[in-house]
Amino acid sequence: MAVQVHHVIDGPADGVPVVLSGSLGSTLAMWEPQVAPLTEAGYRVIRYDHRGHGRSPVPEGPYELADLGVDVLALLDELGVEKAHFAGLSLGGMTGMWLGAHAPERLSSLVLCCTSAKLGPPEMWADRIRAVRESGTESLASAVVGRWVTPAFDPERRAELERMVASTPDEGYAGCCAAIEVMDLTGELAGITVPTLVISATEDPSTPPPHGKAIAEAIPGARYAEVRGAAHLGNVERPDEFSELILARLAAR
């Protein structure tokens, strides 16, 4: 059953809608660098918190990727949006692939950032779930952000990201880990017909470029791009490059 996720809308009410979907452990604030470029280009930007994250409800887990996808469809219905562009990073990209395979009629295009169609091994996610349940998200915050950004990233902004992870409800984080643990979208990629751009970051240790290349090769007609000098949260570390790529995909026919 869908939950009513927390969301924020920026930009003109009559603008073409663009949904931005974030990483595991993030809130909609992670997309702040993209808001101005997209709204200045005339888009209506819809950011939201995954279930179990930020200010969204925290249903009891475990969750499935389909749950996260259905939450997005319910949000579009709530807002009266028949069709939207969708850009997702990491868990958001996984949600985007699910939508592309199961609800293509609701999407104008897909931008899949720093993500994977299958991210194992499952034992890694089982261990992370166990760690969250035993010690909470605060115990993971430093290590998670160490994968999100490179060592050269601004220390004050790094601390802000760590607070973002630490504020994620334990149940919500664990529930979404469970969705990734069993996720395997590899067999569905060839059926995605939505115009798609895949973006990888060269310094991303979580979903390195081979993951993005595999997605782009499997989705018919998908384009692939790499951004240098960024880790997993590439849109935060290299905002200009990511914004330009996203805008180019939105404007393409």
N, C-alpha and C positions, 0 to 999 in steps of 0.2 A: 504494500500500500504506500502511495506517495505521501511525503511530508511537505508541508508548506515552508519552503526554505527562505531564509532571510536574504533579501536582495536590495540593491541600490541601483537607481537609474540616473544616468547623466546624459546630457545632450538634448537636442530638439525632440519634442513629442512626435513630430512627423518624420523623424529621421529613420533611415533603414536600420532595423534592430541588429545588434551584435551582442551575443552572449559570451561572457568571459568566465571560464571555469578553472579553478586553481588546483594547486598541488595538495597532496596529503599533508596535513599539519598546518595548512595556511588558512587565511581568511581572505575575503574579497579585497582586502587592502593590498595584497600582493600585486594587483593589477593597476595600482595608482599611476605608474609611469605611462600607461597606455591611454588613460582617460582623456587627457588634453589632446593628444594627436588625433584620436578617433572622433571626439566630439567636435573639434575644430574642422574636421573633414565632413561634418554633417551627420555623423552616425548617432543613433540612440544606443548608448552603451548600458547593458544590463549585466551587472556583476552579482554573484551570489555566493553564499557559503554552502559547501556540501553539508548534507545531513551529518550531525555529530560534530560540526565545526562551527567556530565563530558564534553567531547569534541564531543559528538554525536549531531546530529541535534535535534532541539526542535520543532517538529510539534505541531500544535494546538491540545489540548486535547478536550474531554477526550480520553484516550486510552483503549483498551481492551487487555486482556492477549494474545489473538490470535495475536495482533499486535506485541507484544514483541517476540512471538514465530516465527512469519514470519521474523522478523528482523534477528534472528539467522540463519534461513534457508538461507536467502539471503547472510549472511556473509559466511556461508559454501560454497555456490555456488561461491561467489566472489573469495574465496581462493582455489577453486578446491578441496575441501574436501568432499569426498563422504560419509564418516562415521566418527564420533568422539565420544570419551567419553565426558560426560557432567557432571560438578559439579556445583551446584547452591546453593546459600544461601539466605534464605528468599524470596524476589521477584524472585531471580534467581532460587530458587528451584521450585517456582510456574511455572516459565517458563519451567523448565525441565519436570515437570509433564505434562504440555500441549504438549510438544514435544513428550514425551513418549506415550501419547494417540493418537496424530495426525500425527506424523512423525517418528515412531519407526525404520523405515528402515535407518534413518540417525544417529542413536545412537548405540554405542557399549555397553555402560553402563550408568547408572545414579547414581549420588551421590546427595542426597537431604539433605541439612544441615539447621537446625534451621528454619523450614518452616511449612506451613500449607496448607491443601487443601481447607479450608474455614475459613476465618479470619474476624470475625465480632466483634460487631454488625455493620451493615452498617452505623448507625448514627455516630459511631466513626470516620469513614473515611470521611463522609460528613462534620463533624466538623473540621477535619484536613484540608480538602480541603479549607474550608472557612477561616481557620486561615492562611493558606499559601497565599491565594489570598488577604487577608487583611493586613498581616504583613510580609510576605516573609519567606523563609526558615531559615533565620538567627534567627528568633524568636523561631524556634522549635529546633535549633541545640543542645542546652544543654539538653533538655528533651529527645531527640532522642538518644543521646550518653549515657545518663543515663540508657537507656534500652539496649544499645549495649554492655556495659562493666560493670563489677562489681566495687564497690567503691574502691577496692584496686588497680585498674589499674593505671599504670603510668600517672601522671598528664600531662606531656608534650605530651605524645602520645594521651591522651584524647583530649587535645586542638587541635591536628592535625585532629582528627576525627570530632570535632565540625566544624572546618574550611571546611572540606570536605562536610558536610551536608549544611552549610551556603552557599557554592558556587554552590549548585544545583539550576538550573533555576526554578523559581516558577512554570512556566507552566508545565515543565517536571515532577516535583514532584507531583503536583496536578493531572496531567494526569495519572500517575502511581497509585496514591491513588485511582482514579476512577476505574482502572482495578481491584484492590484488593477489592474495595467496593462491586462489583457485582460478584466476583469470587466464583464459587462453583465447585470444581473438584471432589467432593466425589463420584459422580456417574460414573466417568471415571477411577478411580484407578484400579478397578478389570480387566480392559482391557489392562493395561500396561504389556507388556511381556518382556521389556528390563530388564536385570539383574540390580537390584537396591539395594543400601545401603542407609538407612536413619540414619542421625546422629542428635541427640538432645544434648543440653547443659543444665545441671541441674539447672543453675541459670538464665535461659532465661525467662524474664517476658513477652515477646512478643509472642513467639511460644513455650510454655513450653513442656516438654517431652510428655504429653498426645497427643499433636498434631502429633508429630513424630511417636509415637506408633500406632496411628490410621492409618497413611499412610502406615506404614510397614505391618500392619495386613491386609490392603486392597489390596496391590499389591502382586500378586502371587509370592512366592519365595523370597520376599524382606528380607534383613537382617536389624537389628536394633542395634544401638550402642549409648551409652551416654558418654559424656565427662563431668567430674566433674569440678567445679570451674570456669565455663565460663558463660557469659550471651549471648546475642543474636548474637554478632559477635564472635562466638566461634573460628573461624579460626584465628582471630587476637589475642584473649586472651590466647588460648591454641594451638598455631600453630603446635607444634610437634605432639600432639595427633591427630589433624585433618589431618595433612599431612600423618601420618602413616596409618590412616584409609582410606584415599583417595587412597593412593598408593596400599594398600592391595586389594581394590575393583578393581582398574585398572589391577592388575596382576592376579586377579582370573579368572578362566574359567567358 
